[in-house]
Amino acid sequence: IIARVNIAWGISDKAFYMFGDAVIGNVVGMFGLMPMLVLTSKLVPKGLEATTYALLAGFQNFGGVVSSQIGVYATQAAGIKTKEPCDFENLNMLVLVCHCLLPLIAIPLTFVLIPNKRMTDKLIDDEGREIEEDQDDS
C-alpha cells in the first residue's frame, strides 16, 4: 500500500488492506500462537495451567502496549509527520526495518529458547522437575 504496487496490480487499497495485514495477518498470528501454547502447557506443572495462561495473556498485552509506544518513538525518530505538512518520505524504510527486519531477531532465539523435544514428549513430571532424556528409554 505504501508504494501503491497494489494499484498497478489492479487491486484496490481497501481489498489489499483487508486481505493483507488486517485479516490475514491476525489469522497467521493465531496459528503461530498455537504451538507456543501447546509447548507451554507441557512445561507447566499440573494445576498451574490457567495461571500460566493468564500470565502469558498479560505479557502479550503488555508487549502490545510497549510495541505501540516504541512505534510512536520510531515514527518520530524517522521524521515521519502525520500533521500538516505531512511527510511520509521515510515510511518505506521504517516499515522495512520494523515490520520485516526486526522480527528476524526471533529466528536465532528459537534455537536457544525452545527445547529440542517433540511436541508429544512429556517435558516435566507432576512435581515440576525436568524429565531427563535417559529416563524415557527405560
N, C-alpha and C positions, 0 to 999 in steps of 0.2 A: 504494500500500500504506500510505503514511503516513496519508493522510486516510481510508483504508478505503472509497474510492469503488468499488473492485472488488467489494466485498461487496454494495453497492447494485445493481451491475450483474449480480449473480448469479455472479461468478467467484471461485473460492476463492483464498486467498493463495498457495498452492503453485503453481497454474496461472498466476496472474498474474505471479508471480516468474519461473517457468521460461520463459514465453513473452515476458517483458519483458527485464529487464536481464541475466539470467543467460545466456540463449541468444541471443536476437535481437540484443542489444547487441554481443556478440562477433562475430557474423556481419557486422553492419553495419560494425563497426570494421575487419574484414579487407577488406571491399570498399572502404572508404575508404583503406586502406593500399596497395592495388594501384596506383592512379595515381601515388602518390608513388614507389613502387619502379620503375615504368616510366620516370618522369621522371629519377630518379636514375641509372638505367642509361644514359640518354642524356647525362648531364652528366659521367660519369666517363671518364677516359682509358682506352683499351683496355689490358686486362691488370690493372686495379685494381678490377674489379667485385666480386670476392669480398671483398677487403679493405674496400671501401666498405660492402658489405652487412653485414659483421661489425661495423664501426663504427656503422652505423645500428642494428643489433640491440643493441649495447652502450648506445648513447644512449637507446634505447627502454626498456631495463631500468632504467637509471639514472633516467629520468624517472618510471617506475613507483614506484621506491623513494622519490624525492623527493616525489611527489604523495601517497603514503601518509603520509609524515611531516607534510606540510602539512595533510592531512586530520585527523590526530590533533590538531594545534595548533588548527585551525579549530573542531573539535568542542569542545575545551576552552574556546576563546575565546567560543563561542556559549553556554556554560553548560550544555551537554548532559552529563548524568550517566548512566552505564550501570551503576553500582553502587548498592545500596540507600542512600538512597532515590533511585530513578530519576527523571530529569527530562528529558523529550523535548519540552518546550514550544516551543523554538526550532528544532526539527528541520525543519519545513516551510520556514522561511526559509533555513536552511543549505543544504538541497537545492536550493532555487530559485537561490540565489546561486552555489554551487559546481558544480552539475550542469547548470544552464541558462544563467545569465548569463555566467559566466567563459569558457566555451568560445566565446562570441560574439566574443571578442577576436581569435580566429583569422581571422575573416572579412576585416577590413581588411588583415591581414598577408598574405593570399593575393595581393592586388593588388601588394604590394611584393616578396614573396619568390619568386613563381612567374613565370618568363619568359613573355612574350607570344608564344608559339610554339605550333604544332600538336604533338600528341603524336608525329606521324610525322616531324617535321622533325629533321634532324641539328643538334645544338647546338654540338658541339665537334669539331675534327678529330682525327686519330690522335695528334697531339703534345700534345693538351690545350688548344689555343688555340680561343677562341670563333670561330665562323663568323659573319662579318658578313652582314647581310641582302642586300646588293647582290651578293655572290658567288653566291647561289642563282639570280639572274636571268640569268647569263651562260651 
